[in-house]
């Protein structure tokens, strides 16, 4: 299932439900709701939370990647690259920031 984030400030952001629910959890929104809104007043806090989660994920991924490279070099295995949280979340962060600049809310729905 797909969840679509919408804002009058920019194009829609279409995400897989699993990824959207993870981002909604970070934003402090009920991830079980099929739809919702981030009001203009909530945008600064939402941006701050999402930015912090992205920074933490980048740090964790850098550490994990370093360990994986070392392991791969030692045993010759080739592990597949997974898409991390921050890679999914950066487009939502950009949508939230543009929405704040234009003072419009962000909605989401199935």
C-alpha positions in Angstrom: 0.0 0.0 0.0 1.1 3.5 -0.7 0.8 6.7 1.4 0.9 10.1 -0.2 2.2 13.2 1.5 0.7 16.3 -0.1 1.4 20.0 0.1 0.5 23.0 -2.0 4.2 24.0 -1.8 5.5 21.2 -4.0 4.8 17.9 -5.7 3.3 15.0 -3.9 5.6 12.5 -2.1 4.5 8.9 -2.6 5.9 6.4 -0.2 5.4 2.8 0.8 3.3 2.4 3.8 6.1 0.8 6.0 8.4 3.8 5.3 5.7 6.4 5.8 4.6 4.9 9.1 8.2 5.0 10.3 8.5 8.7 9.4 5.1 9.5 10.9 6.2 7.9 14.2 9.3 10.1 14.2 7.0 13.1 13.7 4.9 12.1 16.6 1.9 11.4 14.5 -0.4 8.4 14.8 1.1 6.1 12.3 -2.0 3.9 12.3 -4.2 6.7 10.9 -4.9 6.4 7.3 -4.7 10.1 6.9 -3.7 13.2 8.8 -2.2 16.6 8.8 0.9 18.5 9.9 -0.4 22.0 10.5 1.7 25.1 9.7 2.2 25.6 13.5 3.5 22.0 13.9 5.9 22.2 11.0 8.9 23.7 12.9 8.8 20.9 15.5 8.2 18.2 12.8 11.2 19.5 10.8 13.4 19.5 13.9 12.4 15.9 14.9 12.8 14.6 11.4 16.2 16.3 10.9 17.4 14.8 14.2 16.3 11.3 13.2 18.0 11.7 9.9 21.3 12.8 11.4 21.1 9.9 13.9 20.4 7.4 11.1 23.3 8.8 9.0 25.7 8.2 11.9 24.4 4.7 12.5 24.6 3.9 8.8 28.2 5.2 8.5 29.2 3.0 11.4 27.4 0.0 10.0 28.8 0.6 6.6 32.4 0.7 7.9 31.8 -2.6 9.8 30.3 -4.1 6.6 33.2 -3.1 4.5 35.6 -4.6 6.9 33.6 -7.8 7.0 33.3 -8.0 3.2 37.0 -7.5 2.8 37.7 -10.3 5.3 35.4 -12.9 3.9 34.9 -11.8 0.3 31.1 -11.7 0.6 29.0 -9.1 -1.2 26.1 -7.8 0.9 23.2 -6.0 -0.8 22.7 -2.4 -0.2 19.5 -1.6 1.8 17.7 1.7 1.6 18.1 3.3 5.0 15.7 5.5 6.9 17.5 8.8 6.1 17.3 8.0 2.3 13.5 7.7 2.6 13.1 10.7 5.0 15.1 13.4 3.2 12.4 14.0 0.5 9.8 14.4 3.3 12.1 16.8 5.1 12.3 18.9 1.9 8.5 18.8 1.6 8.1 20.0 5.2 10.7 22.8 4.8 9.1 24.1 1.6 5.7 23.9 3.2 7.0 26.0 6.1 8.4 28.6 3.8 5.1 28.9 2.0 3.1 28.6 5.2 0.9 25.7 4.0 0.1 22.4 5.9 1.1 18.9 4.9 -1.5 16.2 4.7 -1.1 12.5 4.1 -3.4 9.7 3.1 -3.8 6.4 1.5 
